[in-house]
Every structure is written in structure tokens, then in C-alpha cells.
Amino acid sequence: MEEAKKGNYTFWVDRGLNKHKIKKLVSEVFSVTVVNVRTINLRGEKKKTYQGKVKIIKPRKKAIVTLKEKEKIDLFEEKKGK
């Protein structure tokens, strides 16, 4: 949430998308101006659970999108308490 206050929003995206496609999709879906896109590829791995079973974690891709100043995405807003 701290990054969202600075204008950086994080999304899980399809591994086949490149930065240009991510920028276009985010700007169309949320009607905002995207300034920068950073991507991180996370590799898949195998982990053992407490019971000794093997759990397979699929590879994923994370995109960090920076918006133009003064713009925000309403999904990431915190609700103010009493």
C-alpha cells in the first residue's frame, strides 16, 4: 500500500506479455496514463510441505506500473477508519 501511495502498482500478469502490452492493457482497463513498467520473472520451483508432499509452484511474472502524477487506481485505495 505504501508503493500505491507513491504511484506504483503491482500486478500479476501473463508470462507472454511484454512491457508495451502491459502498458496498453493497464491504461485501457483503468483509464490512466502509464509512465513506466518494470517486470520481474519468477521461476517455478518445487517445495516440500510439512507432510512431506511435493508442491509445485508455477513460474509467474510480476509487473510494477508507475502512473502519471496525481493519477491513481481506485482498487488500491485504503479505506479510512473511524
C-alpha positions as CSV (number, residue, x, y, z in Angstrom):
1,M,0.0,0.0,0.0
2,E,2.9,2.3,0.6
3,E,4.0,1.9,-3.1
4,A,0.4,2.6,-4.2
5,K,0.6,6.0,-2.4
6,K,3.7,6.8,-4.4
7,G,2.0,5.8,-7.7
8,N,3.5,2.3,-8.1
9,Y,1.0,-0.5,-8.6
10,T,1.9,-4.2,-8.7
11,F,0.0,-6.8,-10.8
12,W,0.5,-10.5,-11.7
13,V,0.4,-10.7,-15.5
14,D,0.6,-13.4,-18.1
15,R,4.2,-14.5,-18.8
16,G,3.8,-13.9,-22.5
17,L,3.1,-10.2,-22.2
18,N,5.8,-7.6,-22.8
19,K,6.1,-4.1,-21.3
20,H,4.4,-2.4,-24.2
21,K,1.3,-4.7,-24.0
22,I,1.2,-4.4,-20.2
23,K,1.2,-0.6,-20.5
24,K,-1.5,-0.6,-23.1
25,L,-3.7,-3.0,-21.1
26,V,-3.4,-1.1,-17.8
27,S,-4.1,2.2,-19.4
28,E,-7.2,0.8,-21.2
29,V,-8.7,-1.0,-18.3
30,F,-8.2,1.6,-15.6
31,S,-8.2,4.8,-17.8
32,V,-4.9,6.1,-16.5
33,T,-1.6,7.3,-18.0
34,V,1.2,4.8,-17.5
35,V,4.7,6.3,-17.3
36,N,6.9,3.3,-16.6
37,V,6.6,-0.5,-16.5
38,R,9.1,-2.8,-14.7
39,T,8.8,-6.6,-14.9
40,I,10.1,-9.4,-12.8
41,N,10.1,-13.0,-13.9
42,L,9.8,-15.5,-11.0
43,R,10.9,-19.0,-11.8
44,G,8.9,-22.1,-10.8
45,E,10.1,-24.3,-8.0
46,K,9.3,-27.4,-6.0
47,K,8.8,-27.3,-2.3
48,K,8.1,-29.9,0.3
49,T,5.1,-29.4,2.6
50,Y,5.1,-30.2,6.3
51,Q,3.6,-33.7,5.5
52,G,6.4,-34.4,3.0
53,K,4.4,-34.0,-0.2
54,V,6.0,-32.1,-3.1
55,K,4.2,-28.9,-4.0
56,I,5.0,-27.4,-7.5
57,I,4.9,-23.6,-7.7
58,K,4.4,-22.4,-11.3
59,P,6.5,-19.7,-12.8
60,R,4.9,-16.3,-12.8
61,K,5.5,-12.7,-14.0
62,K,5.0,-9.6,-11.9
63,A,4.6,-6.1,-13.3
64,I,5.2,-2.9,-11.4
65,V,3.4,0.0,-13.1
66,T,4.2,3.7,-12.4
67,L,1.4,6.2,-13.2
68,K,1.5,9.8,-14.0
69,E,1.5,12.2,-11.0
70,K,-1.9,12.8,-9.4
71,E,-3.5,9.7,-11.0
72,K,-4.5,6.7,-9.0
73,I,-6.3,3.3,-9.3
74,D,-9.3,3.1,-7.0
75,L,-8.9,-0.6,-6.3
76,F,-5.7,0.1,-4.3
77,E,-7.1,2.8,-2.1
78,E,-7.3,2.3,1.7
79,K,-10.5,2.8,3.5
80,K,-10.2,5.4,6.2
81,G,-11.1,4.2,9.7
82,K,-13.1,5.9,12.4
